[in-house]
């Protein structure tokens, strides 16, 4: 059976439907590809915008890595000072703690300065601290927090001649005072092990 198309051409039965079906299925299979391509372009644009914002933030804050390093150095220094005390060097050790401290921490050790040497002498206590690792928790303006993992070898009459190793995890709160980072508080995460 033949059919007459609108343009006046006679076509055999089923031929017009086959042409139309092939054209429709070709356009139907292009839509998913076009949508996927559009999504990829949109994602690329978003990635470029975020990358530019990140780069401009870091370049405008060019001293951030230096500030982070200064905070970590101060936190490590104070962590070692706090875990390095000896009965023969108590006054010098306390002065080292005070040199890296401010605020509440400094006040606390200024009060201890008269009693701590005698306490250490009673047990002939010697502690030597070593920072195993440290990391920055936060840094905003003139305040920062860092985490320090410290091992201290402690010896004295109550621990024996060989001593014991104690493991400390410290959260050090720091404050920038006159361009220098100083520890204002130290919290121990868990009991020494």
C-alpha positions in Angstrom: 0.0 0.0 0.0 1.3 3.5 -0.9 0.8 6.7 1.0 1.0 10.3 -0.2 3.2 12.6 1.8 2.5 16.2 2.2 5.1 17.2 -0.3 3.3 15.1 -2.9 5.7 12.1 -3.0 4.2 8.7 -2.9 5.9 6.4 -0.5 5.5 2.6 0.1 3.8 1.6 3.3 6.1 1.7 6.3 9.0 3.6 4.6 7.9 7.0 6.0 7.6 5.6 9.5 11.1 4.0 9.3 12.7 7.3 8.3 10.9 9.2 11.0 11.7 6.6 13.7 15.4 6.7 12.7 15.6 10.5 12.9 13.7 10.5 16.3 16.0 7.9 17.8 19.1 9.8 16.6 17.9 13.0 18.2 16.8 11.1 21.4 20.3 9.6 21.8 22.0 13.0 21.4 20.2 14.6 24.4 22.0 12.6 27.1 25.3 13.5 25.5 24.4 17.2 25.3 23.3 17.2 28.9 26.5 15.5 30.1 28.6 17.9 28.1 26.8 20.9 29.6 27.3 19.5 33.1 31.0 19.0 32.4 31.4 22.6 31.2 29.5 23.8 34.3 31.7 21.8 36.6 34.8 23.1 34.9 33.6 26.7 35.3 32.9 26.1 39.0 36.3 24.5 39.5 38.1 27.5 37.8 36.2 30.0 39.9 36.9 28.2 43.1 40.6 27.8 42.1 40.9 31.5 41.4 39.3 32.4 44.7 41.6 30.0 46.6 44.7 31.3 44.9 43.7 34.9 45.5 43.0 34.2 49.1 46.4 32.5 49.6 48.3 35.2 47.7 46.6 38.0 49.7 47.4 36.0 52.9 51.0 35.3 51.9 52.4 35.3 55.4 50.0 32.5 56.5 52.6 29.7 56.1 55.1 31.7 58.0 52.6 32.5 60.8 51.7 28.8 60.9 55.3 27.8 61.2 55.9 30.4 63.9 52.9 29.1 65.9 54.1 25.5 65.6 57.7 26.4 66.6 56.4 28.3 69.7 54.1 25.4 70.7 56.9 22.8 70.3 59.3 25.0 72.2 56.9 25.4 75.1 56.0 21.7 75.1 59.7 20.8 75.4 60.2 23.4 78.1 57.3 22.1 80.1 58.6 18.5 80.0 62.3 19.3 80.5 62.9 20.0 84.1 65.7 18.8 86.4 66.3 19.2 90.1 69.8 20.6 89.4 68.7 23.0 86.7 65.2 23.9 88.1 65.6 27.7 88.1 66.9 27.8 84.5 64.2 25.4 83.4 61.5 27.5 85.0 62.9 30.6 83.4 62.7 28.9 80.0 59.1 28.0 80.6 58.3 31.6 81.6 60.1 33.0 78.5 57.7 31.2 76.3 54.5 31.9 78.4 52.0 34.6 78.9 48.7 35.0 80.7 47.4 32.2 82.9 50.2 29.9 82.1 52.9 32.4 83.0 51.0 33.3 86.3 50.8 29.7 87.2 54.5 29.1 86.9 55.5 32.3 88.5 53.6 31.0 91.6 55.4 27.7 91.3 58.8 29.2 91.0 59.5 29.2 94.8 58.3 25.7 95.4 59.1 23.6 92.3 62.9 23.4 92.7 62.5 22.0 96.3 59.9 19.5 95.1 62.1 18.3 92.2 65.1 18.0 94.6 63.2 15.8 97.0 62.9 13.0 94.4 66.0 14.0 92.4 63.6 14.3 89.4 64.9 14.8 85.9 62.6 15.0 82.9 63.7 15.4 79.2 61.0 16.1 76.7 61.0 15.5 72.9 58.3 16.6 70.6 57.3 13.7 68.3 54.8 15.6 66.2 52.8 18.8 66.2 49.9 20.2 64.2 48.0 23.4 63.9 44.4 23.3 65.2 43.4 26.9 64.6 45.0 30.3 63.7 42.9 33.5 63.7 44.4 36.9 64.2 46.5 37.0 67.4 45.3 33.6 68.8 46.1 30.1 67.8 45.9 26.5 69.1 48.3 23.7 68.3 48.5 20.0 69.3 51.8 18.5 70.4 52.7 14.9 71.0 55.6 14.7 73.4 57.6 11.9 75.0 59.4 12.6 78.2 62.1 10.4 79.8 61.6 10.8 83.6 64.0 9.6 86.2 64.3 10.1 89.9 64.2 8.2 93.2 60.6 7.3 92.6 61.1 5.9 89.1 64.5 4.2 89.3 67.8 4.9 87.7 66.7 4.0 84.2 63.6 6.1 84.3 60.4 5.8 82.5 59.0 7.3 79.3 55.8 9.2 79.6 53.7 10.1 76.6 51.9 13.5 76.6 49.3 15.0 74.2 49.1 18.7 74.7 46.7 21.3 73.3 48.7 24.6 73.5 46.8 27.8 73.3 49.0 30.7 72.0 48.7 34.4 71.8 50.8 36.8 69.7 52.4 39.4 72.0 54.7 42.0 70.5 55.2 39.9 67.4 56.1 36.8 69.3 53.9 33.7 69.9 53.6 32.8 73.5 51.7 30.0 75.2 48.9 31.2 77.4 47.4 27.8 78.3 48.2 24.2 78.0 45.6 21.4 78.4 46.6 17.8 78.5 44.5 15.4 76.3 44.1 12.4 78.5 46.4 11.3 81.3 50.2 10.8 80.6 50.9 7.2 79.6 
